[in-house]
Amino acid sequence: MTSYLLRLRFLFTSKGHCSVATEEESTMALGDGIRRDISTVSALERDRFIEAVRKLDTTKFFPDGVSYWDKQEQIHKNAHFNGVDVHGGPAFIPWHRVIVNRLEALLREVDPELSLHYWDWTTDPRVASGPRAALFTPQFMDNASGNVSHLLNDFESTEDAETGNGHTKIWRDVGSVAADPDGTPAIATDASIPGNSDFATFATALKAAHDSVAHSYIGGTISNPHYSFHDPFVFLLHSNLDRIWAKWQTDPAHPERLGSTTAYAGLNAAQVNALVTEHVEPPGRRYRAGAVGIGPDQGCGHQLSRPVRTLAALL
């Protein structure tokens, strides 16, 4: 028997607003554009995913000579240094959606059938269980403890040069902090975070899970926001953050969460204005034409990114 999941697509209308369309689609269809739990896709797709990431680092370059991969870290770090509201305020969630969507688009330049899947951050990525594969293996995301030494051996970090911590490559320390006794992250559930009624309280809860548990649980390079985007695993983490936002946005009991004037309920006028005028990249450091803001978009994928296509809630 063929099993089915509900496919959720965010689409732009001719007026730039977004609508939601759904249709049934068979599970595990490579190239269908759906973001899934990375531990449940086929081993072949995980192999293709990590190979595409490696190619972004070694074969694809912007005109300034920086690789597609390293450019994402530059954007993230420069935003911190230049005062863009990456982590400190209401732009946190939508800003990172833009970056996730961009990385997915770059992956598809290398392998058009790939999607930027997610790590379910309520699970231990070191452990295979039932249909779930372990993620930190020599064949996929490399070591869970210490410096990478397998497929990601060429993924450098600027940590040592800037802080003298001895790490010239990305590294992990999975589960050493923010873990429950069974080794899984000590994090709020998918059910509890979307239980917050307005965007302001929801965003606070989601950011707390992201900051205090998800990044800390992986440890190493990812535990420091200024270096975290050196590590490919950070995109699986942020794709999950985006999934939870999509789940909250598309709750059928709350159509106002996609409304043009109600999507960001709970924020004050100045905060909403910041979402309209915020820059994805700091002024003078943009790497492509048109990079001028991250909203307003009612939370449906931004003017600088391709429409989001994700499984929201796995219904």
URWOZI-V388052 format. One record per residue. N is the residue number from 0. PSI is psi in whole degrees, 0 to 359 (none if undefined). D_FIRST is the distance of its C-alpha to the first C-alpha in Angstrom with 2 decimals. Layout:
N/PSI/D_FIRST + N/PSI/D_FIRST
//
This chain:
0/136/0.00 + 1/131/3.78 + 2/156/6.32 + 3/149/9.65 + 4/157/13.25 + 5/125/16.31 + 6/128/18.47 + 7/129/22.13 + 8/132/24.84 + 9/127/28.54 + 10/144/30.46 + 11/137/34.20 + 12/176/35.83 + 13/339/38.94 + 14/4/41.09 + 15/358/39.57 + 16/176/37.88 + 17/149/34.19 + 18/167/31.49 + 19/129/27.88 + 20/145/25.04 + 21/152/21.39 + 22/155/18.28 + 23/142/14.55 + 24/140/13.52 + 25/148/10.60 + 26/156/11.53 + 27/33/13.88 + 28/105/15.11 + 29/129/18.61 + 30/4/21.15 + 31/357/19.60 + 32/5/22.46 + 33/135/20.70 + 34/129/22.37 + 35/169/20.25 + 36/116/21.26 + 37/335/22.70 + 38/351/21.92 + 39/356/18.14 + 40/172/18.19 + 41/155/18.28 + 42/325/21.57 + 43/316/22.21 + 44/322/22.19 + 45/321/24.47 + 46/316/26.71 + 47/324/26.99 + 48/310/27.68 + 49/329/30.52 + 50/323/31.95 + 51/319/32.11 + 52/316/33.93 + 53/322/36.35 + 54/326/37.01 + 55/332/37.86 + 56/340/40.49 + 57/342/41.92 + 58/350/41.44 + 59/125/41.33 + 60/145/44.57 + 61/167/46.15 + 62/336/49.63 + 63/3/51.34 + 64/357/49.95 + 65/136/47.63 + 66/157/44.10 + 67/320/41.18 + 68/308/40.19 + 69/334/43.68 + 70/327/44.25 + 71/320/41.70 + 72/320/43.67 + 73/314/46.88 + 74/314/45.71 + 75/312/44.59 + 76/317/47.79 + 77/328/50.12 + 78/318/48.72 + 79/310/49.74 + 80/331/53.13 + 81/15/53.91 + 82/7/53.09 + 83/142/49.85 + 84/66/48.08 + 85/316/45.15 + 86/342/44.95 + 87/351/47.73 + 88/203/46.82 + 89/343/44.48 + 90/350/43.66 + 91/306/41.83 + 92/309/38.29 + 93/326/38.54 + 94/315/40.55 + 95/335/37.89 + 96/317/35.21 + 97/313/37.34 + 98/319/37.56 + 99/315/33.82 + 100/321/33.17 + 101/316/35.91 + 102/321/34.58 + 103/318/31.12 + 104/320/32.97 + 105/320/34.99 + 106/321/31.98 + 107/343/30.63 + 108/330/33.98 + 109/317/33.21 + 110/98/29.48 + 111/345/28.24 + 112/356/24.53 + 113/152/25.16 + 114/158/25.01 + 115/88/27.15 + 116/179/24.70 + 117/155/26.04 + 118/121/27.00 + 119/105/26.12 + 120/11/29.68 + 121/0/28.98 + 122/156/27.68 + 123/112/29.75 + 124/358/29.07 + 125/347/30.69 + 126/132/28.19 + 127/134/24.78 + 128/120/22.74 + 129/234/19.19 + 130/356/17.09 + 131/129/20.31 + 132/151/22.68 + 133/143/26.43 + 134/327/27.98 + 135/90/31.58 + 136/162/31.52 + 137/338/33.72 + 138/347/30.82 + 139/269/30.00 + 140/10/32.25 + 141/201/35.02 + 142/144/37.06 + 143/346/36.59 + 144/129/40.29 + 145/189/43.23 + 146/149/43.48 + 147/150/40.68 + 148/10/41.31 + 149/246/38.33 + 150/332/36.40 + 151/23/38.14 + 152/337/41.56 + 153/5/43.05 + 154/103/42.13 + 155/162/45.52 + 156/148/46.61 + 157/9/49.94 + 158/310/50.37 + 159/317/52.99 + 160/328/55.04 + 161/336/55.15 + 162/346/55.25 + 163/29/56.21 + 164/1/53.38 + 165/0/52.93 + 166/107/49.43 + 167/347/49.42 + 168/163/45.66 + 169/150/42.84 + 170/162/42.33 + 171/164/40.36 + 172/57/41.08 + 173/130/37.70 + 174/4/37.93 + 175/335/41.70 + 176/165/42.09 + 177/34/40.05 + 178/145/37.77 + 179/167/36.89 + 180/332/37.72 + 181/3/34.18 + 182/350/34.52 + 183/159/32.34 + 184/140/34.14 + 185/70/36.26 + 186/155/34.90 + 187/150/34.20 + 188/162/30.65 + 189/330/28.62 + 190/326/29.23 + 191/322/32.98 + 192/311/33.81 + 193/357/32.41 + 194/349/34.17 + 195/138/37.36 + 196/323/38.37 + 197/169/40.10 + 198/319/39.75 + 199/312/42.81 + 200/323/41.69 + 201/313/38.07 + 202/322/39.37 + 203/316/41.73 + 204/319/39.03 + 205/319/36.69 + 206/323/39.63 + 207/317/40.69 + 208/318/37.34 + 209/310/37.49 + 210/307/41.14 + 211/339/41.68 + 212/299/38.50 + 213/306/36.05 + 214/317/38.75 + 215/322/40.85 + 216/318/38.06 + 217/320/37.39 + 218/188/41.16 + 219/223/43.21 + 220/319/43.29 + 221/339/40.75 + 222/346/42.94 + 223/117/45.65 + 224/333/44.85 + 225/346/47.29 + 226/354/45.49 + 227/331/41.86 + 228/8/40.69 + 229/334/41.69 + 230/121/38.57 + 231/333/35.18 + 232/337/33.52 + 233/331/35.33 + 234/329/33.10 + 235/323/29.94 + 236/315/31.94 + 237/334/33.01 + 238/326/29.66 + 239/320/28.63 + 240/317/31.80 + 241/324/30.88 + 242/316/27.38 + 243/321/29.15 + 244/316/31.60 + 245/321/28.90 + 246/315/27.29 + 247/315/30.78 + 248/322/31.65 + 249/17/28.70 + 250/117/28.83 + 251/341/28.69 + 252/352/31.52 + 253/69/33.78 + 254/340/33.98 + 255/342/37.41 + 256/351/35.97 + 257/12/35.40 + 258/150/38.72 + 259/333/41.52 + 260/357/44.03 + 261/357/41.95 + 262/327/39.43 + 263/42/41.86 + 264/141/43.22 + 265/344/45.47 + 266/151/47.00 + 267/173/50.58 + 268/321/51.83 + 269/322/52.87 + 270/319/49.48 + 271/319/47.71 + 272/324/50.30 + 273/325/49.57 + 274/329/45.95 + 275/323/47.25 + 276/354/49.82 + 277/148/48.36 + 278/135/48.08 + 279/321/45.04 + 280/147/47.58 + 281/147/51.20 + 282/135/53.83 + 283/358/55.10 + 284/22/52.14 + 285/144/49.50 + 286/1/47.87 + 287/154/46.62 + 288/145/48.03 + 289/3/47.18 + 290/82/46.39 + 291/353/48.24 + 292/171/46.19 + 293/16/42.97 + 294/186/43.07 + 295/146/43.17 + 296/4/39.48 + 297/23/38.32 + 298/25/36.00 + 299/24/33.67 + 300/136/34.40 + 301/169/37.98 + 302/342/40.16 + 303/2/40.25 + 304/160/36.54 + 305/155/33.49 + 306/143/31.29 + 307/138/29.04 + 308/111/25.29 + 309/155/23.69 + 310/110/21.04 + 311/113/23.39 + 312/348/22.53 + 313/17/18.83 + 314/none/18.72
//
